[in-house]
Amino acid sequence: MNRPINGHAVASKAKVSVSVDRMLLREADRLAGRMTRSQIFEHALAAWVRRRGQVELDQAIERYYRSLSAAERREDESWASLGDEMMRRGWDE
């Protein structure tokens, strides 16, 4: 949750303790440049959360399309074809 400080939203931080492979940590430190370890972990965790969110979205979309009846699939294909045709017309003009 963000909390305002002097009119600016500041994200609250949680302190955590993690165990990490020493070689992995050395490589992360080497590649970090001026980033702190906290910044490295925050960036890595944010990237992981984005990837997992995308996986969940992909799975939900797949479930949706698998749940369609044959008639709904035909209707969806018709709409997709119409959209393709409209895009081609727009690009050709």
N, C-alpha and C positions, 0 to 999 in steps of 0.2 A: 504494500500500500504506500502511496506517495503522501508525504506530509509537507505542508508549505513552510518554508523558512524565508523570511524577508521577502515574501511575495513570489518566491520561486518554488516549484515542486521539486522535492528531493526524495529520491527513492530510498526507502528504508532498507538497510542491509542486515543480513543474518550472518553471524559468525559460525563457521563450520570447521570441522576437523576431518580430513580425509587421508587415507593411506594410498600412496601412488608408487608405482614401480620407479625405482631410483633412476634407471637409465632413461625412462620416459620423462621424468622430471628434469634431468640434466639437459635433455634435448629441447624441452620446452623452454628452459631457462636460456639456452643458447640462442634459440630463435626469437625470444621475446623482445629483444632490443630494449626499449625503455619501459616496456609494460611490466607492471608488478605481477606477482603470482596471482593475486586476487583478480586482476584484470584478465589474465590468461584463463583462469578457471571460469570467470563470468562469461567471457566470449565463447569458450568451448561449451559451456552449459547452455547458453542461449542458442548456439548452433544446433546442439542436440535436440533441444525442445522444438525448434523450428522444423527439423527433419522429422521428428516423431509426429508433430502436428500434421505435416504433409502426408505422412504414411497413413494416419488416421483418416484424413480427408479422402485420400485415394481409396481406402478400404470402404468408406461410407458411399462413395460414388459407385464403386463396383457393386456393393450390395444393392444399391438403388436400381442400377441397370439390370442386374440379375433378377430383381423382383418384378420387372415389367412383364405383363402378359404379351402374347404374340401381337395382339392388336395395338397395344401401347408401343411396342417396338417399331411396328410399321409406321405409326403416327410420328414417332421420334425421328425415324429415318426420313420421312417426308419433310418434316421441319428442317432437318439438317441439310437435305438436298436444296430446299428453297433458300436457306441461308447461303449455301455455297454458290448458288446461281446469282443471288443478289450481290455477293462479293465480287464475282467475276464481272458482272455488268458494271459495277462501280469502278473497278480497276481498268476496264476497257474504255471508259469514257474519258 
